Amino acid sequence: MNSKNLLQQSLNHKQSDKIPIDFGSTAVTGMHITCVEALRNYYGLEKKPIKVSDPYQMLGEIDKDLMESIGIDVVPINPRNNMFGFASVDWKEWTMDNGLKVLVPGKFNVTKDNIGTTFIYPEGDLNTKPSAKMPKGGYYFDTIIRQHEIDEDALNPEDNLEEFKPLSDLDIEYYKREGEKAVVMGKGIVANVGGTGLGDVALVPGPFLKDPKGIRDIEEWYISTVARQDYVHSIFEKQTDIAIKNFGILNKEIGSIIDVMYICGTDFGTQIGTFCSPTTFNELYKPYYKKMNDWIHKNTNWKTFKHSCGAIETFITLLIESGFDIINPVQCSAVGMEPENLKMKYGKDIVFWGGGIDTQRILPFGTPKEVREQVLRRCEIFSKDGGFVFDAIHNVQANTPVNNIVAMIDAVKEFNR
């Protein structure tokens, strides 16, 4: 059984003697570039600057040699442009504040102010305002809010729709090339067509846009989900129609090779509860999620992937009703998210993609022994009757001790043996 078959078996809730492993197939299942560097050194792999696959979170690209060392079973097909609106081409060297030399795309153009803050620019255009900043000594970029003054009488949903477009010929050719590269690896494939996230606050500010209009302040957006619901409905309706059109294009070109479609990264949970009520979810989000998921299930064999951090146990039934096949990152440290309860109540209806290790406390601050014990226990719970893909809870964060990361990887291999 190769990696692709192993993933498909798990996605179909069939028991296997192995658990598929993912690190790097999405922007919420990766590793910070410092961790990728440390792992390459640990395994004695070729020394070279690592490519930054996601400049926003500074995730590192996991090359084939490191994939094999870890035992990764899943690879991505991501959109052509990243969170700052430019493609990952024309690589050049850049040095982080900690001295680590990495490779960044050619349009990764930055400036620094007199206190050492690094600013990055949408589409790499230094003649416009920066859309994100990294504090001196930092490891991630933070979005800069560039909200125009709001005129309630002149709000136009089209302003919040300018980033959602049908796939261009350039996009289609890109996806075909990436698909060809992914197929030869014999692994499961997660695709992301872009533009399918409903109200994802990482995307609302438009870090990829030179001059974002509409509701672009995160606080104002959350207010809008209560006070301007007609406005939000208008955005979601048009966005969903564009997304489904793009699903159709992608399905025609490379649909048969895709196993999973990444749909949405909108978070609904805090550490102790949800951002909104079930009523709001059902009225504002569910119709559009269901429309996208229903189209996919009717026209393809893809499984659909929903990311939401936090204490969302009370929403899992709603997500299942919305048509999602997969939930990530399975934040077991949040209230009500105990692994045993989640598997018992929902394990037959949804795949748990993540939940393998606590990335708030155990992985960064525990001992390798504690890491091993938690991983083995989580694998035992979540793997029963399939429906589990191993990953950490969200991305492995900057400067996580490499011995702990290796202990996590070794524990999954131990369980699989």
HUFENMO-V731409 format. One record per residue. N is the residue number from 1. RES is the residue in one small letter. PHI is phi in radians with two decimals (* if undefined). OMEGA is omega in radians with two decimals (NA if undefined). Layout:
BEGIN
n = {N:N}
res = {RES:RES}
phi = {PHI:PHI}
omega = {OMEGA:OMEGA}
END
This chain:
BEGIN
n = {1:2:3:4:5:6:7:8:9:10:11:12:13:14:15:16:17:18:19:20:21:22:23:24:25:26:27:28:29:30:31:32:33:34:35:36:37:38:39:40:41:42:43:44:45:46:47:48:49:50:51:52:53:54:55:56:57:58:59:60:61:62:63:64:65:66:67:68:69:70:71:72:73:74:75:76:77:78:79:80:81:82:83:84:85:86:87:88:89:90:91:92:93:94:95:96:97:98:99:100:101:102:103:104:105:106:107:108:109:110:111:112:113:114:115:116:117:118:119:120:121:122:123:124:125:126:127:128:129:130:131:132:133:134:135:136:137:138:139:140:141:142:143:144:145:146:147:148:149:150:151:152:153:154:155:156:157:158:159:160:161:162:163:164:165:166:167:168:169:170:171:172:173:174:175:176:177:178:179:180:181:182:183:184:185:186:187:188:189:190:191:192:193:194:195:196:197:198:199:200:201:202:203:204:205:206:207:208:209:210:211:212:213:214:215:216:217:218:219:220:221:222:223:224:225:226:227:228:229:230:231:232:233:234:235:236:237:238:239:240:241:242:243:244:245:246:247:248:249:250:251:252:253:254:255:256:257:258:259:260:261:262:263:264:265:266:267:268:269:270:271:272:273:274:275:276:277:278:279:280:281:282:283:284:285:286:287:288:289:290:291:292:293:294:295:296:297:298:299:300:301:302:303:304:305:306:307:308:309:310:311:312:313:314:315:316:317:318:319:320:321:322:323:324:325:326:327:328:329:330:331:332:333:334:335:336:337:338:339:340:341:342:343:344:345:346:347:348:349:350:351:352:353:354:355:356:357:358:359:360:361:362:363:364:365:366:367:368:369:370:371:372:373:374:375:376:377:378:379:380:381:382:383:384:385:386:387:388:389:390:391:392:393:394:395:396:397:398:399:400:401:402:403:404:405:406:407:408:409:410:411:412:413:414:415:416:417}
res = {m:n:s:k:n:l:l:q:q:s:l:n:h:k:q:s:d:k:i:p:i:d:f:g:s:t:a:v:t:g:m:h:i:t:c:v:e:a:l:r:n:y:y:g:l:e:k:k:p:i:k:v:s:d:p:y:q:m:l:g:e:i:d:k:d:l:m:e:s:i:g:i:d:v:v:p:i:n:p:r:n:n:m:f:g:f:a:s:v:d:w:k:e:w:t:m:d:n:g:l:k:v:l:v:p:g:k:f:n:v:t:k:d:n:i:g:t:t:f:i:y:p:e:g:d:l:n:t:k:p:s:a:k:m:p:k:g:g:y:y:f:d:t:i:i:r:q:h:e:i:d:e:d:a:l:n:p:e:d:n:l:e:e:f:k:p:l:s:d:l:d:i:e:y:y:k:r:e:g:e:k:a:v:v:m:g:k:g:i:v:a:n:v:g:g:t:g:l:g:d:v:a:l:v:p:g:p:f:l:k:d:p:k:g:i:r:d:i:e:e:w:y:i:s:t:v:a:r:q:d:y:v:h:s:i:f:e:k:q:t:d:i:a:i:k:n:f:g:i:l:n:k:e:i:g:s:i:i:d:v:m:y:i:c:g:t:d:f:g:t:q:i:g:t:f:c:s:p:t:t:f:n:e:l:y:k:p:y:y:k:k:m:n:d:w:i:h:k:n:t:n:w:k:t:f:k:h:s:c:g:a:i:e:t:f:i:t:l:l:i:e:s:g:f:d:i:i:n:p:v:q:c:s:a:v:g:m:e:p:e:n:l:k:m:k:y:g:k:d:i:v:f:w:g:g:g:i:d:t:q:r:i:l:p:f:g:t:p:k:e:v:r:e:q:v:l:r:r:c:e:i:f:s:k:d:g:g:f:v:f:d:a:i:h:n:v:q:a:n:t:p:v:n:n:i:v:a:m:i:d:a:v:k:e:f:n:r}
phi = {*:-1.48:-1.05:-1.11:-1.09:-1.09:-1.11:-1.06:-1.10:-1.18:-1.10:-1.68:1.02:-1.92:-1.13:-2.34:-1.47:-2.39:-1.83:-1.17:-2.07:-2.22:-2.51:1.89:-1.42:-2.47:-1.37:-2.13:-2.35:-1.87:-2.38:-1.05:-1.07:-1.13:-1.32:-1.09:-1.04:-1.13:-1.18:-1.06:-1.14:-1.07:-1.48:1.21:-1.44:-0.89:-1.45:-2.85:-1.10:-1.62:-1.34:-1.48:-1.38:-2.43:-1.09:-1.07:-1.76:0.94:-1.43:-1.70:-1.22:-1.74:-1.26:-1.01:-1.15:-1.28:-0.97:-1.21:-1.13:-1.39:1.66:-1.26:-1.95:-2.35:-2.25:-1.74:-2.18:-1.65:-1.04:-1.13:-1.87:-1.57:-1.14:-1.85:1.44:-2.35:-1.45:-1.52:-2.44:0.94:-1.08:-2.47:-1.50:-2.49:-1.87:-1.29:-1.08:-1.47:1.64:-1.28:-1.57:-2.26:-1.84:-2.22:-1.07:-1.01:-1.62:-1.32:-1.90:-2.30:-2.30:-2.23:-1.64:-1.30:-1.90:1.61:-1.26:-1.69:-1.97:-2.10:-2.12:-1.10:1.06:1.25:-1.57:-1.24:-1.57:-1.98:-1.33:-1.13:-1.93:-2.78:-2.50:-2.12:-1.13:-0.94:1.36:-1.44:-2.23:-2.48:-1.67:-1.91:-1.12:-1.68:-1.33:-2.15:-1.31:-1.27:-1.07:-1.58:-1.89:-0.97:-1.38:-2.08:-1.09:-2.26:-0.95:-1.04:-1.15:-1.60:-2.06:-1.14:-1.48:-1.74:-2.43:-1.08:-1.06:-1.49:-1.04:-1.11:-1.08:-1.09:-1.09:-1.07:-1.08:-1.13:-1.12:-1.13:-1.10:-1.08:-1.19:-1.23:-1.05:-1.16:-1.43:1.21:-1.97:-1.13:-2.19:-1.90:-1.87:-2.43:-1.47:1.38:1.34:-1.83:-1.37:-1.55:1.18:-1.18:-1.27:-1.29:-1.77:-0.91:-1.18:1.16:-1.10:-1.62:-1.83:-1.28:-2.54:-1.16:-1.95:1.55:-1.57:-2.16:-1.51:-1.07:-1.08:-1.15:-1.13:-1.09:-1.05:-1.13:-1.17:-1.90:-1.60:-2.27:-1.10:-1.09:-1.09:-1.15:-0.99:-1.07:-1.15:-1.10:-1.11:-1.19:-1.06:-1.12:-1.08:-1.15:-1.03:-1.14:-1.05:-1.24:-1.01:-1.10:-1.10:-1.16:-1.08:-1.11:-1.45:-2.44:-0.97:-1.20:-1.63:-1.49:-1.75:-2.38:-1.95:-1.29:-1.74:-2.69:-1.94:-1.14:-1.45:-1.99:-2.16:-1.76:-1.16:-2.14:-3.01:-1.90:-1.22:-2.40:-1.44:-0.99:-1.08:-1.09:-1.03:-1.13:-1.47:-1.75:-1.88:-0.97:-1.03:-1.43:-1.02:-1.13:-1.10:-1.16:-1.13:-1.09:-1.07:-1.08:-1.22:-1.36:-1.92:-2.46:-1.81:-1.22:-1.72:-1.89:-1.99:-2.08:-1.75:-2.74:-1.27:1.59:-1.48:-1.94:-0.94:-1.24:-1.76:-1.10:-1.04:-1.15:-1.18:-1.12:-1.10:-1.33:1.77:-1.31:-1.68:-2.34:-2.12:-2.52:-1.69:1.10:-1.37:-1.18:-1.43:-1.43:-1.05:1.39:-1.85:-1.12:-0.97:-1.05:-1.17:-1.06:-1.16:-1.13:-1.43:-2.19:-1.07:-1.43:-1.97:-2.57:-1.57:-1.62:-1.95:2.13:1.39:-1.28:-2.80:-1.26:-1.61:-1.55:-2.28:-1.19:-1.14:-1.41:-2.17:-1.47:-1.70:-0.96:-1.12:-1.14:-1.07:-0.99:-1.11:-1.20:-1.07:-1.07:-1.19:-1.12:-1.11:-1.06:-1.27:-1.37:-1.43:-1.04:1.11:1.27:1.31:-2.56:-2.12:-1.30:-2.79:-1.19:-1.46:1.19:-1.22:-1.29:-1.45:-0.94:1.12:-1.06:-0.96:-1.10:-1.12:-1.29:-1.10:-1.14:-1.06:-1.09:-1.07:-1.12:-1.16:-1.14:-1.09:-1.06:-1.09:-1.17:-1.30}
omega = {3.11:-3.06:-3.11:3.11:-3.14:3.12:-3.11:3.13:3.13:3.13:3.13:3.06:3.07:-3.11:3.08:3.09:3.08:3.06:3.04:-3.06:3.07:2.84:3.04:-3.11:3.11:3.10:3.10:3.11:-3.04:3.12:3.04:-3.04:3.08:-3.14:3.09:3.10:-3.11:3.14:3.11:3.10:-3.12:-3.09:3.10:-3.14:-3.11:3.12:-3.13:3.07:-3.09:3.11:3.04:-3.08:3.13:-3.09:-3.11:3.13:-3.11:3.07:-3.13:3.07:3.14:-3.10:-3.04:-3.10:3.10:3.05:-3.11:3.11:-3.14:-3.06:-3.07:-3.08:-3.00:3.10:-3.08:2.78:-3.04:3.06:-3.07:-3.12:-3.11:-3.06:3.10:2.94:3.07:-3.03:3.11:3.14:3.07:-3.02:3.10:-3.09:3.07:-3.10:3.10:-3.12:3.13:3.10:-3.12:3.09:-3.12:3.05:-3.14:3.12:-3.07:-3.13:2.99:-3.09:-3.06:2.99:3.09:3.05:-3.02:3.07:3.02:3.07:3.12:-3.14:3.11:-2.91:3.12:-3.10:3.14:-3.04:-3.13:3.14:3.08:-3.14:3.10:-3.12:3.10:-3.13:3.06:-3.13:3.12:-3.12:-3.09:-3.07:-3.10:3.01:3.06:-3.14:3.01:3.13:-3.13:-3.07:2.98:3.05:-3.05:3.02:-3.06:-3.08:-3.07:3.14:-3.10:-3.13:3.13:3.12:3.10:-3.13:-3.00:-3.13:-3.09:-3.04:2.99:3.11:3.11:3.06:3.10:3.09:-3.08:3.12:3.09:-3.13:3.12:3.11:-3.13:3.10:3.11:3.12:-3.10:-3.06:-3.05:-3.13:3.07:-3.09:3.02:-3.04:3.01:3.13:3.11:-3.09:-3.13:3.06:-3.08:-3.13:-3.12:3.05:3.09:-3.02:2.96:-3.07:-3.09:-3.12:3.09:3.14:-3.14:-3.10:-3.13:-3.10:-3.06:3.13:-3.12:3.11:-3.02:3.05:-3.03:3.12:-3.14:3.11:3.13:3.06:-3.10:3.13:3.07:-2.98:-3.10:-3.03:3.10:3.10:-3.13:3.08:3.14:3.11:-3.07:-3.12:-3.14:3.13:3.14:3.12:3.11:3.14:-3.12:3.06:3.14:3.02:-3.12:3.11:-3.10:3.13:3.12:-3.04:-3.04:-3.01:-3.03:-3.09:-3.04:3.07:-3.03:3.03:3.07:-3.07:-2.91:3.09:-3.13:3.12:3.07:-3.04:2.90:3.09:-2.99:-3.10:-3.10:-3.13:-3.09:-3.13:3.01:3.13:3.12:3.12:-3.09:-3.09:-2.96:-3.03:-2.98:-3.11:-3.08:3.02:-3.08:3.13:3.11:-3.10:3.12:3.11:-3.12:-3.09:3.11:-2.96:-3.07:3.00:-3.10:2.90:-3.05:-2.92:3.08:3.05:2.94:3.05:2.91:-3.06:-3.02:-3.11:-3.11:3.14:-3.01:3.07:3.14:3.11:3.08:3.10:3.11:3.06:-3.14:3.11:-2.98:3.00:-3.11:0.10:3.13:-3.04:-2.99:3.13:-3.14:-3.08:3.08:-3.04:3.13:-3.03:-3.09:-3.13:3.13:-3.10:-3.12:-3.03:-2.96:-2.99:-3.14:-2.99:-3.11:3.11:3.06:-3.11:-3.02:-3.13:-3.01:-3.12:3.13:-3.11:3.05:-3.04:-2.97:-3.07:-3.12:-2.97:3.12:3.06:3.06:3.10:3.12:3.10:-3.13:-3.08:-3.13:3.14:-3.13:3.14:3.14:3.12:3.12:-3.10:-2.96:-3.02:-3.09:3.13:3.10:3.11:-3.13:2.98:-3.07:2.97:3.01:3.08:-3.02:-3.06:3.00:-2.92:-3.06:3.03:2.98:-3.09:-3.06:3.12:3.09:3.10:3.13:3.10:3.08:-3.12:-3.12:-3.13:3.08:3.10:3.09:3.12:-3.12:3.10:NA}
END
